[in-house]
């Protein structure tokens, strides 16, 4: 059985490094962020529709890593964590933050896909310059962190409501 663990948060919060370190520690895989390769190949100027392409690429990459890890888990018979360096919540944040709207496909995937744990990375690390990063200003990074935190807190509130409803029935 694979346990999917997602790392989310603003740029330059250490998600990629943490994901790789955790994967090494647990002897497993970390699914990288698809957007990095996409932007290196296609350029850093992207539009709303590009974010849909990136989202679909991220999901395909996640599915590939899941299949690889499933094959390994079936061989060894042990449960393994899969660390995922982004998910559709990240795509939702970028769509809404930059374009004020989000693709229906991304929203549907948020509902359909299930994860076991989210690790929210705080923007308390020093900014690391990278040509693909867009928001070095501390106030923008703090704003993005709060956006991610709100998403996770709303998910928690919904989960508590669903459990409470179940317990009453």
C-alpha positions in Angstrom: 0.0 0.0 0.0 1.3 3.4 -1.0 0.9 6.4 1.2 0.9 9.7 -0.7 2.4 12.6 1.0 2.2 16.0 -0.7 4.5 18.9 0.0 3.0 22.3 -0.7 3.7 25.9 0.0 5.1 29.0 -1.7 8.2 29.2 -3.8 11.6 28.8 -2.1 10.3 27.0 1.0 12.4 23.9 0.6 9.7 21.6 -0.8 11.9 19.9 -3.4 14.9 19.5 -1.1 12.7 18.2 1.7 10.9 15.8 -0.6 14.2 14.3 -1.9 15.6 14.1 1.7 12.5 12.3 2.9 12.5 9.9 -0.1 16.2 9.1 0.6 15.5 8.6 4.3 12.6 6.2 3.6 14.2 4.5 0.6 11.4 5.5 -1.7 10.6 8.0 -4.5 9.8 11.7 -4.6 7.6 12.8 -7.6 9.2 16.1 -8.8 7.3 19.2 -9.8 6.4 19.0 -13.4 6.2 22.7 -13.9 10.0 23.2 -13.5 10.7 21.0 -16.6 7.8 22.5 -18.5 9.0 26.1 -18.0 12.6 25.2 -18.7 11.5 23.7 -22.1 8.8 26.2 -23.0 10.0 29.4 -21.4 9.0 31.3 -18.3 6.2 33.3 -19.8 3.1 31.3 -19.4 -0.6 31.9 -19.7 -3.8 30.5 -18.1 -4.0 27.6 -20.5 -0.4 26.6 -19.9 -1.3 26.0 -16.3 -3.8 23.4 -17.4 -1.1 21.7 -19.5 1.2 21.8 -16.4 -1.6 20.4 -14.2 -2.1 17.5 -16.6 1.6 16.9 -16.9 1.9 16.8 -13.1 -0.9 14.3 -12.8 0.7 12.1 -15.4 4.0 12.3 -13.6 2.4 11.4 -10.3 0.6 8.5 -11.9 3.9 7.2 -13.3 5.7 7.5 -10.0 2.7 5.8 -8.3 2.9 2.9 -10.7 6.6 2.5 -10.2 6.3 2.5 -6.5 3.3 0.1 -6.6 5.5 -2.3 -8.6 8.2 -2.0 -5.9 5.7 -2.4 -3.1 4.3 -5.5 -4.7 7.8 -7.0 -5.0 8.8 -6.2 -1.4 5.4 -6.6 0.2 5.9 -3.4 2.3 4.1 -0.1 2.5 6.0 2.8 1.0 5.4 6.5 1.1 5.4 8.5 -2.1 6.4 12.1 -1.6 4.9 14.5 -4.1 6.4 17.9 -4.8 3.1 19.7 -5.7 -0.5 18.8 -6.4 -3.7 20.3 -7.8 -4.0 22.7 -4.8 -0.8 24.3 -5.9 -2.2 24.6 -9.4 -5.4 26.1 -8.0 -3.4 28.7 -6.1 -1.4 29.7 -9.1 -4.5 29.9 -11.4 -6.4 32.0 -8.9 -3.5 34.1 -7.8 -2.4 35.0 -11.3 -5.6 34.8 -13.3 -8.4 35.1 -10.8 -10.0 31.8 -11.9 -9.3 28.1 -12.0 -9.8 25.4 -14.6 -12.7 23.1 -13.9 -10.4 20.1 -14.6 -8.1 21.1 -11.7 -11.0 21.6 -9.4 -12.4 18.2 -10.4 -9.0 16.5 -9.7 -8.9 18.1 -6.3 -12.1 16.3 -5.5 -11.2 13.0 -7.1 -7.6 12.5 -6.0 -6.9 11.4 -2.4 -3.8 11.9 -0.4 -2.8 10.7 3.0 -0.9 13.7 4.4 0.0 17.2 3.5 3.2 18.9 4.6 2.8 22.7 4.4 6.2 24.4 4.0 6.4 27.8 5.6 8.1 30.7 3.9 10.7 31.1 6.7 13.8 30.0 4.6 15.9 32.6 2.9 14.9 33.3 -0.7 17.0 31.3 -3.1 17.4 33.0 -6.5 16.1 30.8 -9.4 15.1 32.0 -12.9 11.8 30.1 -12.6 10.8 31.7 -9.3 8.5 34.8 -9.5 7.9 36.2 -6.0 11.0 37.0 -3.9 9.2 39.7 -1.9 8.6 38.5 1.6 5.1 40.0 1.7 4.1 38.1 -1.5 5.5 34.9 -0.2 3.6 35.4 3.1 0.4 36.0 1.2 0.9 32.8 -0.8 1.6 30.8 2.4 -1.7 32.1 3.9 -3.5 31.0 0.7 -2.1 27.4 1.1 -2.9 27.4 4.8 -6.4 28.5 4.1 -6.9 25.7 1.6 -5.7 23.1 4.1 -7.7 24.6 7.0 -10.9 24.6 4.9 -10.2 20.9 4.0 -9.9 20.2 7.8 -13.1 22.0 8.5 -14.9 20.0 5.8 -13.4 16.8 7.2 -14.6 17.6 10.7 -18.1 18.4 9.5 -18.3 15.1 7.6 -17.1 13.1 10.6 -19.5 14.9 12.9 -22.4 14.2 10.5 -21.4 10.6 10.3 -21.3 10.2 14.1 -24.8 11.7 14.5 -26.4 9.2 12.0 
